Structure formats: C-alpha cells, structure tokens
C-alpha cells in the first residue's frame, strides 16, 4: 500500500490520509480524515467517501489513553460497515472481525513502541 499524506500529515483535525495499492490483483483505495486529536490522550479517524476495500467498508478507528493510578490505560476501538457487494459482504462476515483485530493490534503495538523505553 502506498500512503499519501496531506500537509497535516495525519496529525491535525481535518487532515487526510489516503492509501492505495493492490492485493491479489484487486485495486484498493481509501481516504481517511482525522476527526479528533488531543495528544497524547485521544485520536479518532474515519473513512470518507467511497472506499475500495476487500472485507470492510467505511470505518471509524481510534484510541484513548487514560490515567490509571500509577499507570495508563489504552482503549482502542473500531466501528465498521460490511461491504455492499454480495461476495465482499460474505467475505466481510468471515474476515472482517479478523481484520478489525489486526488493526487494533497494530495500534497497540505502535503505542507500546512509542511509550515504552527501548530494551
């Protein structure tokens, strides 16, 4: 996937992140916009317009980092729609939850890399 960033580089409310590429010969395309950002506590982004994805359609994804005694608590969320085409809808039923879990794991992994000291 090729990632295209606007001048906000995906780090400001209203900033766009576009991705395009191919998977198994199928062209993929998505356009995300940052809808909320309160560093380092909260960030939310969602797709806008028509997406070309395989197992999910439009989605809203984000995280919250809250204080918890002497530590922090990370909450990651994703809400998504299934694709409208019949075959993609069936694929979405089977693979959408797996893809959503992968997205969540990516955010958790990135947060750990960012906030935990290197070993």
N, C-alpha and C positions, 0 to 999 in steps of 0.2 A: 504494500500500500504506500502510496505517495501522500504525504501530508502537506497541505498548503495553508500557511498561516497569514492572516492579515496583519496590519500594523500593530494591533493589540496583542498579537502572538498568543491568543487564547488565554490571556491573563487579565482581561478587563471585561466588565459587563458590556455586552453588545458585540464583543469580538467574535469573529467567525473562525472555525477550524474546518477545513474541507479535506476529505480523503477520497482518493480514487485509486483504482487498481483492478486487477483481475484475480479471480480464484477459480481454478478448474475451467478456464476459458470463459467465465462469466464476468462481465464488466460490473464493478462495484463502485458506488458513489454515495457519499453522504455529506451533509452540511450541518454542522453543529454551531450553536450560538451560546455564549456564556450568559446565563440569566441571573446568577447570583454569585458574589465573590466577597468574602470577608476573611482575608488572610490572617492567620493560618487556620481559621476555625471552620470555614464553610465555602464550598464551591459547588455550583449546580450548572449543568449544561444540558441542552436538549437539541434534538434534530429539528430542522425546519424544512418545509417544502417536501418534495417527493424524493424518497431515498431509493437506492438500488442496492439492497442487501439481501442475503440469502435466507436467513432464518428468523429475523425480526424486522419490524418496520420502524416507524418513529419511536423514539425513546427519550427518557429523561433520566439522567445519571448524576450522582453527586456524592458528597461526603460531608460529614460534620465531625469535628474534633472537639470534645468537651472535657472539662476538668473533672477529675475523679480522685478525691483525696490527694495522694501524693503521686498520682499518675494521670494519664489521659485515656479517654475512651474514643475510639474511632468507629463511626457508624457509616457504612457505605450502602447506597440504595440504587436500584434501577427499576424503572417502570417502563414497560414496552408494550407495543401492539404487535400482533401477529401480522405477517404479510397478507395481502388481499388475494393474490393468485392462488388457485386451489392447490397446486403442488407445493408452492412455498408455504402455504398455510399448514399443510401436513408436516412439512419439514420443520416449521416453526414449533408446532406442538411437540415434536420429538426432540429437537435440538435447541430450541430457544432457551429453555432453562439451563442447559449446559453452557451455552454461550454467555448467558447472563452471569452465571457463577464465575466463568473465566474473566469477564470484565471486572467483577467485584474483586477477584483475587489479584488482578493487575494493579488496581488502585491500592489495595492493602500492601502489596509488595513494594510499590513505589513509595508509599508513606513510610514504611519501615526503613527503606534505604535513605530517605530524606531526614528522618528524625532520630534514628538510632546511630550512635557513634560507630565508626568502622572498627572491625576487629583486627 
